[in-house]
Amino acid sequence: MEAYNYHYITKEYTGSEEAYLDPAYKRPLLAANQTFIKPEQPKEGHVMVFKDKGWVEVIDHRGPVFNKDTKQSEQWSNIDQLPPSL
């Protein structure tokens, strides 16, 4: 059975792998930060994040952004919402 991995902090989908089998009961096991729920393919510029026992599509704002207050370019490393100043 396929297990779907997500990052332990951001909860962002990171890939999948075959689940290990419990040697005693021959049932698939989940490691930490895994689920058996398959994520959908996100739209361009979005990522899938595991929230509340399911996958949610979130805008991915990571990368260079412009700060309206300082008029400088900055590197943003978070997914989801940008502050109003960026």
C-alpha positions, 0 to 999 in steps of 0.5 A: 500500500502506498504511503504519502509523506509530508514535511513535519513542520510545513505539512507540505507533500514531499513524496510517496513510498510503499508502506512497511508491513507489520511483521506480526499482523501483515498490515501496512504501517504508517510512519510519522508524517505519513498518510494513506490519503492520496493528494491531488495534483496541485495547480501551478504555483500551489502545493498540497498541505496536510491539514485536519486529516486531509489535503488542502491546496495552498498558494506557494509564495516562496521565492523573491518578493518586493517589500512595499515599505523598504522598496527592497527585494526579499526572499520569502520562505513560507507557503500560504499568505504574504503579509500586506507589506510584501 
